[in-house]
Amino acid sequence: MAAAPPAPPAAAAAASASASQSTPSSTAAKDVPRDPVPRNPIPLSAGQEQQVRDLYYKRVRTYCADEIRDFASCALNRTISATWACRPQRLAMNSCMVVHATQDEMDAARAEWFATRELRRREREEKERKRVEQEKFHREWWGLDEQGRRRVDKK
């Protein structure tokens, strides 16, 4: 039977330090506030994450709509000169977006996405139902079978 390899010095020091501090009176673990709900309760697919990001960007743009409008009106009909001619408007727009682009806004966008999840599912089901109805009507109108070929009536 082979012996286990020796632990690295840093790991051994950390293990001995944690063993000496594992008394019940230790309050280090109690001092750390914990979120009652984890930030990401359900892992999302890449497309779902993109939908959350779109909501997030939309929310941030609504907060900074005036600054964005000011910069856009300044940059209208300008090309390279917009860089220095519209610098104050650009800086105001960017600082507004930096102020509002926080993790709390991302969490709010994620919560909004989860809140509207059932509505999106119902919309998809309704769209699919309408598509099937239209396909059925099209086949009846043109006299097509299930493969899309014209039915021939034998007399």
C-alpha positions in Angstrom: 0.0 0.0 0.0 1.4 3.4 -1.1 1.6 6.3 1.4 -0.2 9.5 0.5 2.1 12.2 -0.8 3.0 14.9 1.7 0.8 18.0 1.6 2.2 21.3 0.3 3.5 23.6 3.1 0.8 26.3 2.4 -2.0 23.7 2.6 -0.6 22.2 5.8 -0.4 25.6 7.4 -3.9 26.5 6.4 -5.2 23.2 7.7 -3.5 23.7 11.1 -4.7 27.3 11.3 -8.3 26.2 10.5 -8.1 23.4 13.1 -7.0 25.8 15.8 -9.8 28.2 15.0 -12.6 25.7 14.7 -13.8 26.3 18.3 -17.6 27.0 18.7 -16.9 30.5 20.1 -15.4 31.6 16.8 -17.5 34.4 15.3 -15.6 34.7 12.0 -18.3 32.8 10.0 -21.1 34.6 11.8 -19.8 38.0 10.7 -20.2 37.3 7.0 -23.7 38.4 5.8 -25.3 35.8 3.6 -27.9 36.4 0.9 -31.1 34.5 1.7 -31.5 33.8 -2.0 -28.5 33.1 -4.3 -27.9 35.5 -7.1 -28.3 32.8 -9.8 -30.9 30.4 -8.6 -31.2 28.6 -11.9 -28.4 28.4 -14.5 -29.5 29.9 -17.7 -28.5 29.1 -21.3 -26.5 31.5 -23.4 -29.6 32.8 -25.1 -31.4 33.3 -21.9 -28.4 35.2 -20.4 -28.5 37.4 -23.5 -32.1 38.2 -22.9 -31.2 39.1 -19.3 -28.4 41.4 -20.6 -30.8 43.0 -23.1 -33.2 43.8 -20.2 -30.3 45.1 -18.2 -29.0 47.4 -21.0 -32.6 48.6 -21.6 -33.0 49.5 -18.0 -29.7 51.4 -17.9 -30.6 53.3 -21.1 -33.9 54.4 -19.7 -32.2 56.0 -16.7 -29.8 57.9 -19.0 -32.2 58.7 -21.8 -31.7 62.5 -21.5 -27.9 62.3 -21.6 -28.1 59.8 -24.6 -30.5 62.2 -26.4 -28.1 65.2 -25.8 -25.1 63.3 -27.1 -27.0 62.0 -30.2 -28.3 65.5 -31.1 -24.7 66.8 -30.8 -23.2 64.0 -32.9 -25.9 64.3 -35.6 -24.3 65.2 -39.0 -20.8 65.0 -37.5 -18.1 62.3 -38.2 -14.7 62.6 -36.7 -15.3 66.0 -35.2 -17.9 64.5 -32.8 -15.0 63.2 -30.8 -14.0 66.7 -29.5 -17.1 68.7 -30.3 -19.4 66.5 -28.2 -16.9 65.6 -25.4 -19.0 67.0 -22.5 -22.1 65.2 -23.7 -20.2 62.0 -24.2 -18.6 62.2 -20.7 -22.0 63.0 -19.1 -23.6 60.0 -20.9 -20.8 57.6 -20.0 -20.7 58.7 -16.3 -24.5 58.3 -16.1 -24.3 54.8 -17.5 -21.4 53.9 -15.2 -23.4 55.1 -12.2 -26.5 53.0 -13.1 -24.8 49.9 -14.5 -24.5 48.1 -11.2 -24.9 44.5 -10.0 -28.2 45.5 -8.4 -29.5 46.5 -11.8 -28.3 43.2 -13.2 -30.1 41.4 -10.4 -33.3 43.5 -11.0 -33.1 42.6 -14.7 -32.7 38.9 -13.9 -35.7 39.1 -11.5 -37.7 40.8 -14.2 -36.8 38.1 -16.7 -37.9 35.3 -14.3 -41.1 37.2 -13.5 -42.0 37.4 -17.2 -41.0 33.8 -18.0 -44.6 32.4 -17.9 -45.8 35.2 -20.1 -43.2 34.4 -22.8 -44.1 30.7 -22.6 -47.8 31.5 -23.2 -46.9 33.7 -26.1 -44.8 30.9 -27.7 -47.6 28.5 -27.3 -50.1 30.9 -28.9 -47.7 31.6 -31.8 -47.3 27.9 -32.4 -51.1 27.3 -32.2 -51.6 30.1 -34.8 -48.9 28.6 -37.1 -50.6 25.2 -37.0 -54.0 26.7 -37.8 -52.5 28.7 -40.7 -50.7 25.6 -42.0 -54.0 23.6 -41.8 -55.9 26.3 -43.6 -53.2 26.5 -46.4 -53.4 22.8 -47.0 -57.2 22.8 -47.1 -57.2 25.8 -49.5 -54.8 24.3 -51.9 -55.8 20.7 -51.5 -52.5 19.5 -50.2 -51.7 16.3 -48.3 -49.4 16.1 -45.2 -46.2 16.2 -47.4 -47.4 19.3 -49.3 -48.3 17.5 -52.5 -51.5 18.2 -54.3 -54.1 15.5 -53.8 -55.5 13.9 -56.9 -59.2 12.9 -56.7 -59.8 9.8 -58.7 -63.2 9.7 -60.3 
